[in-house]
C-alpha cells in the first residue's frame, strides 16, 4: 500500500483531540510507525493517561509530548505550535481533530451551546491552520494537514444544527486550504477526514458504553485514513458496518439535488418526499 511521504519514521505529527477516540487512535498508530507525536487536548487525567498509552508504543518516551490546550483559543494553539517546534524542530502531519457534540434542539435554541460548538469544532480547525501552516510551508518538505469533518456537514440532517454548521464550515475551509496549498506549497496536501458511525470508547452521556454493531472502531477509521492519504485522496469518506460508500454517495447526491431541483430544504426528511427518496435510494 502506498503511503503519504509525511507518514514516515522520524517525522512529527501534531494531533488535537488526542486524549480519546479518533485522535488517540491516530496518536497510537503514528507512534507505532515511528513518528514523533505531539498530543493536544484539554488539561486533565484523560490526556495524561492517553500520553502514557502512546509512550508505550513509541520508540522513546522522548518522542511523545502532551500539551494541554483549548483549541478554541488561538493563543493556546500558537503555544502548541511553539512547543511542537521547540521539542522536535518540525511538524510534518497536522491533524485538526478536536471536536465536541451536543447542541440538540431547534436552530433558535441553546445559544451558548451553539457558540461553544462553533468555537471548538470550526474555530479549532481555523486556529490550527492559521497557527501551523506558515511554519509548515517554510519547511519546504512534504507534509499533510488533516481536518476532521462529518457527514452531517455534507447531508445536513435536522436536529443538530450547530454541529452541522460547524462541520460544513470545516469542509469549506479545508477545500479552500487544499486549493491555496496547491498554488503556494504543493508539497503540502490537505485532506478532509469524514468518519462514518464511529465508536470512540467514551461511555456515559457522551456515547454508548459498548460498540454498536453498525459502528467502526476508531482504529478502523485511522486504517482507512492512512489508505486514503496514501492514494492522495482529499475527501476521505469512511463507510461503517451499516452504511456503504454507495449509500453515502446516493445520500450526498440527493442533498446536492435539493438546490439543483429547487426542492424544499432538507427534502430527504420531508414527508412529502419520502417515497421519492426511497425510490431514489433503491435505484
C-alpha positions as a LaTeX table, in Angstrom:
\begin{tabular}{lrrr}
\hline
Residue & $x$ (\AA) & $y$ (\AA) & $z$ (\AA) \\
\hline
Unk1 & 0.00 & 0.00 & 0.00 \\
Unk2 & 1.46 & 3.41 & $-0.92$ \\
Unk3 & 2.00 & 5.81 & 1.95 \\
Unk4 & 1.97 & 9.58 & 2.16 \\
Unk5 & 5.58 & 10.86 & 2.31 \\
Unk6 & 4.83 & 12.70 & 5.56 \\
Unk7 & 3.96 & 9.41 & 7.28 \\
Unk8 & 7.42 & 8.03 & 7.97 \\
Unk9 & 9.63 & 7.13 & 10.88 \\
Unk10 & 11.28 & 10.17 & 12.43 \\
Unk11 & 8.66 & 12.61 & 11.15 \\
Unk12 & 6.45 & 14.61 & 13.52 \\
Unk13 & 2.67 & 14.54 & 13.95 \\
Unk14 & 0.56 & 17.00 & 15.95 \\
Unk15 & $-2.95$ & 15.84 & 16.85 \\
Unk16 & $-5.66$ & 17.81 & 18.62 \\
Unk17 & $-8.40$ & 15.96 & 20.46 \\
Unk18 & $-5.77$ & 13.30 & 21.11 \\
Unk19 & $-6.94$ & 12.12 & 24.52 \\
Unk20 & $-9.66$ & 9.83 & 23.16 \\
Unk21 & $-11.41$ & 8.42 & 20.14 \\
Unk22 & $-10.07$ & 9.03 & 16.64 \\
Unk23 & $-7.35$ & 11.37 & 17.90 \\
Unk24 & $-5.95$ & 8.80 & 20.32 \\
Unk25 & $-6.14$ & 6.08 & 17.67 \\
Unk26 & $-4.14$ & 8.32 & 15.32 \\
Unk27 & $-1.55$ & 9.04 & 18.01 \\
Unk28 & $-1.11$ & 5.33 & 18.72 \\
Unk29 & $-0.76$ & 4.49 & 15.05 \\
Unk30 & 1.68 & 7.27 & 14.27 \\
Unk31 & 3.83 & 6.31 & 17.27 \\
Unk32 & 3.84 & 2.65 & 16.18 \\
Unk33 & 5.07 & 3.79 & 12.75 \\
Unk34 & 8.00 & 5.59 & 14.33 \\
Unk35 & 6.67 & 9.15 & 14.18 \\
Unk36 & 7.19 & 11.59 & 16.99 \\
Unk37 & 3.82 & 12.64 & 18.36 \\
Unk38 & 2.52 & 15.82 & 19.96 \\
Unk39 & $-0.83$ & 15.16 & 21.65 \\
Unk40 & $-3.10$ & 18.10 & 22.43 \\
Unk41 & $-6.34$ & 18.09 & 24.39 \\
Unk42 & $-7.94$ & 19.74 & 27.39 \\
Unk43 & $-5.92$ & 19.54 & 30.58 \\
Unk44 & $-6.76$ & 16.59 & 32.78 \\
Unk45 & $-6.31$ & 12.95 & 33.55 \\
Unk46 & $-7.56$ & 11.78 & 30.15 \\
Unk47 & $-4.67$ & 13.46 & 28.33 \\
Unk48 & $-2.14$ & 12.18 & 30.85 \\
Unk49 & $-3.41$ & 8.61 & 30.55 \\
Unk50 & $-3.56$ & 8.78 & 26.74 \\
Unk51 & 0.01 & 10.07 & 26.55 \\
Unk52 & 1.21 & 7.21 & 28.73 \\
Unk53 & $-0.52$ & 4.76 & 26.40 \\
Unk54 & 1.17 & 6.28 & 23.35 \\
Unk55 & 4.58 & 6.43 & 25.05 \\
Unk56 & 4.37 & 2.66 & 25.45 \\
Unk57 & 4.14 & 2.33 & 21.65 \\
Unk58 & 6.80 & 4.90 & 20.74 \\
Unk59 & 10.48 & 4.34 & 20.10 \\
Unk60 & 11.29 & 6.52 & 23.10 \\
Unk61 & 9.42 & 8.38 & 25.80 \\
Unk62 & 11.10 & 11.50 & 24.44 \\
Unk63 & 9.19 & 11.02 & 21.17 \\
Unk64 & 5.81 & 11.84 & 22.75 \\
Unk65 & 4.77 & 15.23 & 24.07 \\
Unk66 & 1.41 & 16.07 & 25.68 \\
Unk67 & 0.28 & 19.70 & 25.57 \\
Unk68 & $-2.93$ & 20.75 & 27.35 \\
Unk69 & $-4.79$ & 23.40 & 25.35 \\
Unk70 & $-8.22$ & 24.68 & 24.41 \\
Unk71 & $-8.28$ & 24.73 & 20.59 \\
Unk72 & $-10.89$ & 27.49 & 20.58 \\
Unk73 & $-8.23$ & 29.94 & 21.83 \\
Unk74 & $-5.76$ & 30.99 & 19.13 \\
Unk75 & $-3.10$ & 31.95 & 21.66 \\
Unk76 & $-3.14$ & 28.41 & 23.06 \\
Unk77 & $-2.92$ & 26.85 & 19.59 \\
Unk78 & 0.02 & 29.12 & 18.83 \\
Unk79 & 1.63 & 27.91 & 22.05 \\
Unk80 & 1.06 & 24.34 & 20.85 \\
Unk81 & 2.88 & 25.18 & 17.63 \\
Unk82 & 5.76 & 26.75 & 19.53 \\
Unk83 & 6.09 & 23.76 & 21.86 \\
Unk84 & 5.97 & 21.30 & 18.96 \\
Unk85 & 8.75 & 23.09 & 17.09 \\
Unk86 & 10.78 & 23.54 & 20.26 \\
Unk87 & 10.53 & 19.82 & 21.02 \\
Unk88 & 11.05 & 18.39 & 17.54 \\
Unk89 & 12.04 & 21.18 & 15.14 \\
Unk90 & 9.37 & 20.45 & 12.54 \\
Unk91 & 5.74 & 19.39 & 12.00 \\
Unk92 & 5.00 & 17.03 & 9.13 \\
Unk93 & 1.44 & 15.97 & 9.95 \\
Unk94 & $-1.14$ & 18.30 & 11.48 \\
Unk95 & $-4.42$ & 16.65 & 12.43 \\
Unk96 & $-7.05$ & 19.20 & 13.48 \\
Unk97 & $-9.35$ & 16.68 & 15.09 \\
Unk98 & $-10.70$ & 18.14 & 18.34 \\
Unk99 & $-14.46$ & 18.35 & 18.48 \\
Unk100 & $-17.49$ & 18.23 & 20.74 \\
Unk101 & $-21.08$ & 17.17 & 20.20 \\
Unk102 & $-24.38$ & 18.19 & 21.66 \\
Unk103 & $-26.46$ & 21.24 & 20.90 \\
Unk104 & $-29.58$ & 19.29 & 20.04 \\
Unk105 & $-32.64$ & 21.44 & 19.59 \\
Unk106 & $-34.22$ & 23.94 & 17.26 \\
Unk107 & $-31.93$ & 26.40 & 15.44 \\
Unk108 & $-33.09$ & 29.18 & 17.75 \\
Unk109 & $-32.35$ & 27.22 & 20.95 \\
Unk110 & $-29.24$ & 26.52 & 23.09 \\
Unk111 & $-27.39$ & 29.72 & 22.15 \\
Unk112 & $-24.48$ & 29.12 & 24.50 \\
Unk113 & $-24.01$ & 25.61 & 23.12 \\
Unk114 & $-24.09$ & 26.98 & 19.56 \\
Unk115 & $-21.24$ & 29.32 & 20.42 \\
Unk116 & $-19.13$ & 26.63 & 22.10 \\
Unk117 & $-19.60$ & 24.11 & 19.30 \\
Unk118 & $-18.56$ & 26.66 & 16.69 \\
Unk119 & $-15.61$ & 27.77 & 18.81 \\
Unk120 & $-14.27$ & 24.22 & 19.15 \\
Unk121 & $-15.38$ & 22.38 & 16.02 \\
Unk122 & $-14.88$ & 25.16 & 13.48 \\
Unk123 & $-12.60$ & 27.75 & 15.05 \\
Unk124 & $-10.42$ & 24.98 & 16.46 \\
Unk125 & $-9.67$ & 23.92 & 12.88 \\
Unk126 & $-9.23$ & 27.50 & 11.68 \\
Unk127 & $-6.88$ & 28.22 & 14.58 \\
Unk128 & $-4.80$ & 25.15 & 13.79 \\
Unk129 & $-4.47$ & 26.11 & 10.14 \\
Unk130 & $-3.51$ & 29.70 & 10.99 \\
Unk131 & $-1.00$ & 28.73 & 13.68 \\
Unk132 & 0.82 & 25.93 & 11.85 \\
Unk133 & 0.55 & 26.36 & 8.09 \\
Unk134 & 3.07 & 29.19 & 7.56 \\
Unk135 & 5.74 & 27.31 & 9.51 \\
Unk136 & 4.98 & 24.06 & 7.69 \\
Unk137 & 5.26 & 25.86 & 4.36 \\
Unk138 & 8.61 & 27.26 & 5.47 \\
Unk139 & 10.00 & 23.76 & 5.99 \\
Unk140 & 9.81 & 23.11 & 2.25 \\
Unk141 & 9.26 & 19.39 & 2.78 \\
Unk142 & 6.28 & 17.08 & 2.18 \\
Unk143 & 3.59 & 17.45 & 4.83 \\
Unk144 & $-0.10$ & 16.83 & 5.38 \\
Unk145 & $-2.89$ & 18.74 & 7.09 \\
Unk146 & $-5.89$ & 16.58 & 8.01 \\
Unk147 & $-9.11$ & 18.19 & 9.25 \\
Unk148 & $-11.82$ & 16.01 & 10.77 \\
Unk149 & $-15.21$ & 16.77 & 9.28 \\
Unk150 & $-18.50$ & 14.89 & 9.39 \\
Unk151 & $-21.15$ & 13.55 & 7.06 \\
Unk152 & $-23.53$ & 15.81 & 8.96 \\
Unk153 & $-21.67$ & 18.77 & 7.49 \\
Unk154 & $-22.48$ & 17.46 & 3.99 \\
Unk155 & $-26.00$ & 16.00 & 4.12 \\
Unk156 & $-27.18$ & 18.26 & 6.99 \\
Unk157 & $-29.71$ & 16.08 & 8.86 \\
Unk158 & $-32.11$ & 18.02 & 11.09 \\
Unk159 & $-31.78$ & 18.10 & 14.86 \\
Unk160 & $-28.20$ & 19.26 & 15.49 \\
Unk161 & $-27.91$ & 22.50 & 13.57 \\
Unk162 & $-24.89$ & 23.91 & 15.39 \\
Unk163 & $-22.82$ & 20.78 & 14.85 \\
Unk164 & $-23.82$ & 20.60 & 11.18 \\
Unk165 & $-22.97$ & 24.26 & 10.59 \\
Unk166 & $-19.55$ & 23.83 & 12.20 \\
Unk167 & $-18.71$ & 20.72 & 10.19 \\
Unk168 & $-19.96$ & 22.31 & 6.96 \\
Unk169 & $-17.54$ & 25.13 & 7.71 \\
Unk170 & $-14.73$ & 22.62 & 8.20 \\
Unk171 & $-15.49$ & 21.12 & 4.78 \\
Unk172 & $-15.47$ & 24.50 & 3.04 \\
Unk173 & $-12.38$ & 25.81 & 4.83 \\
Unk174 & $-10.45$ & 22.59 & 4.08 \\
Unk175 & $-11.38$ & 22.79 & 0.40 \\
Unk176 & $-10.09$ & 26.38 & 0.35 \\
Unk177 & $-6.92$ & 25.27 & 2.13 \\
Unk178 & $-6.25$ & 22.49 & $-0.36$ \\
Unk179 & $-6.58$ & 24.83 & $-3.32$ \\
Unk180 & $-4.39$ & 27.52 & $-1.76$ \\
Unk181 & $-1.68$ & 24.97 & $-0.94$ \\
Unk182 & $-1.80$ & 23.65 & $-4.49$ \\
Unk183 & $-0.83$ & 27.13 & $-5.64$ \\
Unk184 & 1.58 & 28.18 & $-2.89$ \\
Unk185 & 3.00 & 24.99 & $-1.35$ \\
Unk186 & 2.25 & 21.88 & $-3.44$ \\
Unk187 & 4.49 & 19.79 & $-1.20$ \\
Unk188 & 1.78 & 20.06 & 1.49 \\
Unk189 & $-1.51$ & 18.26 & 0.97 \\
Unk190 & $-4.77$ & 18.96 & 2.76 \\
Unk191 & $-7.37$ & 16.29 & 3.48 \\
Unk192 & $-10.92$ & 16.18 & 4.83 \\
Unk193 & $-11.46$ & 13.13 & 7.02 \\
Unk194 & $-15.17$ & 12.24 & 7.06 \\
Unk195 & $-15.81$ & 9.41 & 9.55 \\
Unk196 & $-18.89$ & 7.26 & 9.49 \\
Unk197 & $-20.55$ & 5.96 & 12.63 \\
Unk198 & $-17.60$ & 5.53 & 14.97 \\
Unk199 & $-17.37$ & 4.08 & 18.46 \\
Unk200 & $-14.93$ & 6.19 & 20.44 \\
Unk201 & $-14.98$ & 4.14 & 23.62 \\
Unk202 & $-16.39$ & 7.00 & 25.68 \\
Unk203 & $-19.48$ & 5.93 & 27.58 \\
Unk204 & $-21.98$ & 7.78 & 29.70 \\
Unk205 & $-23.70$ & 10.88 & 28.39 \\
Unk206 & $-21.21$ & 11.25 & 25.52 \\
Unk207 & $-21.88$ & 7.93 & 23.87 \\
Unk208 & $-22.68$ & 4.22 & 24.30 \\
Unk209 & $-20.57$ & 2.17 & 26.70 \\
Unk210 & $-20.35$ & $-0.71$ & 24.21 \\
Unk211 & $-19.72$ & $-0.57$ & 20.48 \\
Unk212 & $-22.92$ & $-0.68$ & 18.42 \\
Unk213 & $-22.79$ & $-3.40$ & 15.73 \\
Unk214 & $-23.06$ & $-0.79$ & 12.99 \\
Unk215 & $-20.13$ & 1.31 & 14.17 \\
Unk216 & $-16.50$ & 1.19 & 13.19 \\
Unk217 & $-13.78$ & 1.46 & 15.79 \\
Unk218 & $-11.51$ & 4.49 & 15.84 \\
Unk219 & $-8.67$ & 2.24 & 14.71 \\
Unk220 & $-10.64$ & 1.27 & 11.60 \\
Unk221 & $-11.13$ & 4.94 & 10.79 \\
Unk222 & $-7.38$ & 5.53 & 11.06 \\
Unk223 & $-6.64$ & 2.48 & 8.88 \\
Unk224 & $-8.95$ & 3.90 & 6.23 \\
Unk225 & $-7.46$ & 7.38 & 6.66 \\
Unk226 & $-3.93$ & 6.10 & 6.06 \\
Unk227 & $-5.07$ & 4.28 & 2.94 \\
Unk228 & $-6.72$ & 7.47 & 1.68 \\
Unk229 & $-3.63$ & 9.53 & 2.41 \\
Unk230 & $-1.54$ & 7.01 & 0.50 \\
Unk231 & $-3.84$ & 7.33 & $-2.51$ \\
Unk232 & $-3.74$ & 11.11 & $-2.30$ \\
Unk233 & $-7.48$ & 11.39 & $-1.60$ \\
Unk234 & $-8.76$ & 14.78 & $-0.50$ \\
Unk235 & $-12.18$ & 13.52 & 0.62 \\
Unk236 & $-11.56$ & 10.55 & 2.91 \\
Unk237 & $-15.17$ & 9.40 & 3.17 \\
Unk238 & $-15.36$ & 6.47 & 5.59 \\
Unk239 & $-18.04$ & 3.79 & 5.46 \\
Unk240 & $-19.01$ & 1.82 & 8.54 \\
Unk241 & $-20.63$ & $-1.53$ & 9.29 \\
Unk242 & $-24.08$ & $-0.15$ & 8.46 \\
Unk243 & $-23.57$ & 2.36 & 5.63 \\
Unk244 & $-21.65$ & 1.60 & 2.44 \\
Unk245 & $-19.84$ & 4.03 & 0.18 \\
Unk246 & $-22.63$ & 3.61 & $-2.37$ \\
Unk247 & $-25.31$ & 4.60 & 0.16 \\
Unk248 & $-23.27$ & 7.64 & 1.22 \\
Unk249 & $-22.88$ & 8.72 & $-2.39$ \\
Unk250 & $-26.61$ & 8.46 & $-3.07$ \\
Unk251 & $-27.44$ & 10.47 & 0.07 \\
Unk252 & $-24.91$ & 13.14 & $-0.85$ \\
Unk253 & $-26.28$ & 13.29 & $-4.40$ \\
Unk254 & $-29.84$ & 13.72 & $-3.12$ \\
Unk255 & $-28.73$ & 16.57 & $-0.82$ \\
Unk256 & $-26.96$ & 18.35 & $-3.70$ \\
Unk257 & $-30.02$ & 17.92 & $-5.91$ \\
Unk258 & $-32.18$ & 19.83 & $-3.42$ \\
Unk259 & $-30.54$ & 23.00 & $-4.76$ \\
Unk260 & $-30.40$ & 21.92 & $-8.39$ \\
Unk261 & $-34.05$ & 20.81 & $-8.46$ \\
Unk262 & $-35.30$ & 23.61 & $-6.19$ \\
Unk263 & $-36.81$ & 21.18 & $-3.72$ \\
Unk264 & $-37.70$ & 22.22 & $-0.16$ \\
Unk265 & $-34.80$ & 22.40 & 2.30 \\
Unk266 & $-33.75$ & 19.01 & 3.67 \\
Unk267 & $-36.27$ & 17.25 & 1.46 \\
Unk268 & $-34.84$ & 13.87 & 2.43 \\
Unk269 & $-36.64$ & 14.27 & 5.77 \\
Unk270 & $-39.75$ & 15.96 & 4.34 \\
Unk271 & $-42.73$ & 13.55 & 4.46 \\
Unk272 & $-43.88$ & 14.78 & 1.06 \\
Unk273 & $-40.64$ & 13.43 & $-0.50$ \\
Unk274 & $-40.35$ & 10.17 & 1.43 \\
Unk275 & $-41.48$ & 7.95 & $-1.44$ \\
Unk276 & $-39.30$ & 9.78 & $-3.96$ \\
Unk277 & $-36.25$ & 9.47 & $-1.72$ \\
Unk278 & $-36.87$ & 5.77 & $-1.07$ \\
Unk279 & $-37.21$ & 5.14 & $-4.79$ \\
Unk280 & $-34.02$ & 7.09 & $-5.49$ \\
Unk281 & $-32.09$ & 5.05 & $-2.94$ \\
Unk282 & $-33.46$ & 1.82 & $-4.40$ \\
Unk283 & $-32.28$ & 2.59 & $-7.93$ \\
\hline
\end{tabular}
